[in-house]
């Protein structure tokens, strides 16, 4: 048995996300689950992670995303020393984008 950081209740939530297949399903679930402000906050954190992964300076990211430097610093810490959630997702997105570019070039 592995030592998980999350509870059975949280596991249930994570498993619910795994059942969703489309952007529309995820959007509807998130809108029912969270406030619009929470969705905006999570979307901003994701944008911060993407920009930091491209090498943008923290202050520039904070300014462009209109978030506090503390938020950018926190995201950067998780990006570098977290559980690789950001990194794994960024890799998957990059692979998807590369695949689409190759497919478009073949047309």
C-alpha positions in Angstrom: 0.0 0.0 0.0 1.4 3.4 -1.0 1.3 6.4 1.4 -1.1 8.7 -0.4 -1.4 12.3 0.6 -5.1 12.4 -0.2 -8.2 11.0 1.6 -10.8 8.5 0.3 -13.2 11.5 -0.2 -10.6 13.3 -2.3 -9.8 10.1 -4.2 -13.5 9.9 -5.1 -13.3 13.4 -6.6 -10.2 12.6 -8.6 -11.9 9.5 -9.9 -14.9 11.6 -11.0 -12.5 13.7 -13.1 -11.2 10.5 -14.8 -14.7 9.7 -16.0 -15.1 12.9 -18.0 -14.4 12.6 -21.7 -14.9 16.1 -23.3 -14.0 19.7 -22.6 -17.7 20.4 -22.2 -18.1 17.6 -19.6 -15.2 18.9 -17.6 -16.4 22.5 -17.9 -19.9 21.6 -16.6 -18.5 19.5 -13.7 -16.1 22.3 -12.7 -18.8 24.9 -12.9 -21.1 22.9 -10.7 -18.3 22.1 -8.3 -16.6 25.5 -8.0 -17.5 29.1 -8.0 -16.7 31.1 -11.1 -14.0 32.9 -9.0 -12.4 29.6 -8.1 -12.3 28.5 -11.8 -10.7 31.8 -12.7 -8.1 31.4 -10.0 -7.2 27.8 -11.1 -7.1 28.9 -14.7 -4.7 31.7 -13.8 -2.5 29.3 -11.9 -2.4 27.0 -14.9 -1.4 30.0 -17.2 1.3 30.9 -14.7 2.7 27.4 -14.8 2.7 27.4 -18.6 4.4 30.7 -18.8 7.0 29.8 -16.2 7.8 26.6 -18.0 8.6 28.7 -21.1 11.2 30.6 -19.1 9.4 33.8 -18.5 10.5 35.8 -15.4 8.2 35.6 -12.4 7.6 39.3 -12.2 6.6 39.5 -15.8 4.2 36.5 -15.4 2.7 38.1 -12.3 2.1 41.3 -14.3 0.7 39.6 -17.4 -1.6 37.3 -15.5 -2.6 40.0 -13.0 -1.8 37.7 -10.0 0.3 38.3 -7.0 4.0 37.5 -7.0 3.3 35.2 -4.1 1.0 33.2 -6.3 3.6 33.0 -9.0 6.3 32.0 -6.5 4.0 29.2 -5.1 3.2 27.9 -8.6 6.9 28.0 -9.4 7.8 26.0 -6.3 5.2 23.3 -7.2 6.5 23.4 -10.8 10.0 22.7 -9.7 9.6 20.6 -6.5 6.0 19.4 -6.6 4.6 16.0 -7.4 5.1 16.5 -11.1 1.5 17.3 -11.8 2.3 20.4 -13.7 5.3 18.8 -15.5 3.4 15.7 -16.6 0.5 17.7 -17.9 2.8 20.2 -19.7 4.5 17.2 -21.4 1.2 15.7 -22.5 0.1 19.1 -23.9 3.4 19.5 -25.8 3.1 16.0 -27.2 -0.4 16.7 -28.3 0.6 20.0 -29.9 3.6 18.3 -31.7 1.3 15.5 -32.9 -1.2 18.1 -34.3 1.6 20.0 -36.0 2.9 16.9 -37.7 -0.5 15.9 -38.8 -1.2 19.3 -40.2 2.1 19.3 -42.1 1.2 16.0 -43.7 -1.9 17.5 -45.2 
